[in-house]
Amino acid sequence: MKRIIIFFSIIFAFSYHSEAQKEWSLQKCIEYALENNIQIKQQLLNTDLSKANLDQSKASVLPNINGSASHAYNYGRTVDMYTNQFATERVQSNNFYLSGNITVFNGFQILNSIKQNQLNLIASKYDVDKTRNDIALSIASAYLQILFNIELLEITKNQFLITEQQVNRTKILVDAGTFAKGSLLNIEAQASSEELQKVNAENNLTLSYLTLTQMLDLDSANVSGFEIEKPMLNISKDNALSMSSSLIYSNALSTLPEIKSAEIKLKSSEIGLSLARGSLYPNLSLRGSIGTGYSGASKKISGYQMNGLDTIAYTFEPIPKPVVSPSVDPIFETTSFNKQINDNINKSIGLYLTVPIFNNFQTKTNISRAKINIKNAEYNLQLTKNSLNKSIQQAYADCKGALNKYNASLKTVDALEESFKYFQQKFDVGMVNSIDYNDAKNKATKAKSDLLQAKYEYVFRLKILDFYQGKAITL
């Protein structure tokens, strides 16, 4: 049994390790973030709240029904509500009451409240989409930063390897007396500088991985062995910016959720004005009730008791003679619970009209607030459109500038690489000193770094423009 447990533990650990080592694509990173990001979860909670508000407003068209019951004892002199007589002994009483009311008309406030909450729910869903888009762009930026640092690290490693080989070659030439020792010292200093650049590149790569994993909210177990896919990025220079920024903006107005959310919130504020004006109208409601009760003071005659004869009059003819009548006292008993419940039933139904006359200017103030909210929503919509237009124009200009920088960097790299090859050949035969050689090598290295930076800047700016056009963020 112990061997079986160990066997399955090894299998589980191997499968978990394999999963942890699996490379993450950009699409997988975005999907994971959209599924686990706390900001999105908070926005979804706001959507749930909007849904609850909508359900509550729809329920307002239903009648309002309440029931009550009581069981009490009364001590001392009081008037019994069912007998209308004084009672001085302890009296038990029970009351049962059921009432209901439904709004017939209240200035269309219920209807407008439903419409407004429906719009608020739709707007909250667009707000969720806006948060998702922002997170997807942030993930793409962090992902491209890792790719940039990976390639930059590769460049620094290659340059350091070339310099190390040059150090060994220079040692041989110095030992042979071909080069002065100063050349070796300059090359060794260059190697130390490039080694530092390599260490910095490694640190930057580690930090960029850390940034992405933190954005994904990965736990420590999943961070271990985290790697991303390294797709081949084909730089398309043709027709990359064929669509004008104004056309991209026109398309974005009809697709981006922040615009739709602002438009719907404007409609919601307009309905809010109708909702506030509804308080100016009379309120008509239908109400009904049914109730019954029991009282221990409610009595009924159950019999009579003879107490002898009482003289009630006299006759004088032919002789005086008393007229007597039997003395009878009634015997009372408490009316039964079931009979009282049936006998004491009372019902009511009626229409009730409430006409607003003066309410401390609350309605007037609410109408003024609603008008201000409309104007504020209009400004928010315009600000959102202006911000979007500026962002697209900036992204378009950045993308165009990055493309120009990339094309120029390509030419610079080609020229400086040829120049460096020329200096290297001359340095190998002692025709160029180490200072000129290092200068040529540094220029070529910087040109490659600039090209790499322009490449990823152009890719990212292009992805932003694709996003504004409603395209999926992919590599």
Secondary structure as GFF3:
##gff-version 3
##sequence-region A 1 475
A	DSSP	alpha_helix	2	21	.	.	.	ID=ss1
A	DSSP	alpha_helix	26	36	.	.	.	ID=ss2
A	DSSP	alpha_helix	38	59	.	.	.	ID=ss3
A	DSSP	beta_strand	64	74	.	.	.	ID=ss4
A	DSSP	beta_strand	78	79	.	.	.	ID=ss5
A	DSSP	beta_strand	86	87	.	.	.	ID=ss6
A	DSSP	beta_strand	91	105	.	.	.	ID=ss7
A	DSSP	alpha_helix	109	175	.	.	.	ID=ss8
A	DSSP	alpha_helix	181	216	.	.	.	ID=ss9
A	DSSP	alpha_helix	220	223	.	.	.	ID=ss10
A	DSSP	alpha_helix	245	253	.	.	.	ID=ss11
A	DSSP	alpha_helix	257	277	.	.	.	ID=ss12
A	DSSP	three_ten_helix	278	280	.	.	.	ID=ss13
A	DSSP	beta_strand	283	295	.	.	.	ID=ss14
A	DSSP	beta_strand	299	315	.	.	.	ID=ss15
A	DSSP	beta_strand	321	334	.	.	.	ID=ss16
A	DSSP	alpha_helix	337	343	.	.	.	ID=ss17
A	DSSP	beta_strand	346	354	.	.	.	ID=ss18
A	DSSP	alpha_helix	362	428	.	.	.	ID=ss19
A	DSSP	alpha_helix	434	468	.	.	.	ID=ss20
###
